[in-house]
Amino acid sequence: MGMNQTPASERVHISFFGKRNAGKSSIINAVTNQNLAIVSEVKGTTTDPVFKTMELLPLGPVMVIDTPGIDDEGALGKLRVQKSYQVLNKTDIAVLIVDGTIGITKEEEALIQRFQAKNIPYLIVYNKSDLLPEEKKDLLEKDAENSNELWVSAEKRINIELLKEKLASLKPEDTHKYPIIADLISPLDLVILVVPIDKAAPKGRLILPQQQTIRDILERGALSLVVRDTELKDTLNHFLSKGVCPKLVVTDSQAFKRVSQDTPETIPLTSFSILFARYKGDLGTAVQGAAALSSIENGDKILVAEGCTHHRQCDDIGTYKIPKWIREYTKKEPEFVFTSGTEFPDDLSSYKLVVHCGGCMLNEREMKYRIACCQDQGVPVTNYGILIAQVTGILRRSLEPFPEILKFLP
């Protein structure tokens, strides 16, 4: 991803729901002026959620999501319906497409209740208005400007522009309580970013949290210097010898131990993962969750969850390093379960602890949904950076840039 592109996780997620053959895909194509979705008279053409990043005026950068029909049948159909409902966890704006020749049925009513329960702004769009009998044409004009219901025709492009305007009116405001790093620094401050270069690092590019952190530093008017962990000590000595003290060192969590040793105690230190736990999650909850490590016993189940589906190396952080560090720290042999991408269990009751990645590929709504699932079921949840800081003995130091969080330490 180029640094001039809006990350998928920062885009407004607009999800289109409806029964099979209600016209979801046709309306998506009409709204976007592209053939993003396959249109067919065969029921169930969309078998999995389809995600597409794009620019949609007047909204701006969006993620458009086409979902399987909510009335699918059979064992496989039920799984598809479940996939559609899972999309709600990342949805910023929901669009319910109803076949206007049939009207709302129990499936749509159930989905509307879910929208309301999750506080998701939504529109009810009645498609196929061109097939309305003459005596019902007045429905096209029925308070169209002020209602969350709208009659359209994908085929004839009736009210498609009005639909786009209504979507724009539902655009959520920035709900982030904190920026990534901007509130921790001032203009012209020097921030050292430590990025290890090993076989797991993507060749020729920085990973998303590093890119976003650099962008936030630039927008603050501060200075960022990116170094490898092997170069940090000499870099710090160089600046300190000239009387220049960096305002903050931010490291990849996997290098926490070495970076902590090479960074003088007078220089604040944290990690990208911890910054993102605060940015789109709940840093205090993650700190409290790490305390559960002290009560892990043999056979306890620990869920290690990641928001992306990257290619795993033999020493992958999620499936290898995190379990290794937990075993070494606890001196126990727990059972590890791994999920990635959109997969996240509804039932967490069998887990003693959930360890989540920084969530850079998830939008804020989904990250907070996952945390809320853990809280509702009484399961401690922490994230990679917090856990690594805990097992390396530097948790308090890594949280010192956030004094309001220190109260969550045991």
Summary of the structure (lengths in Angstrom):
residues: 410
radius of gyration: 24.2
end to end distance: 39.4
largest distance: 84.2
contacts: 1308
relative contact order: 0.11
helix: 41%
strand: 18%
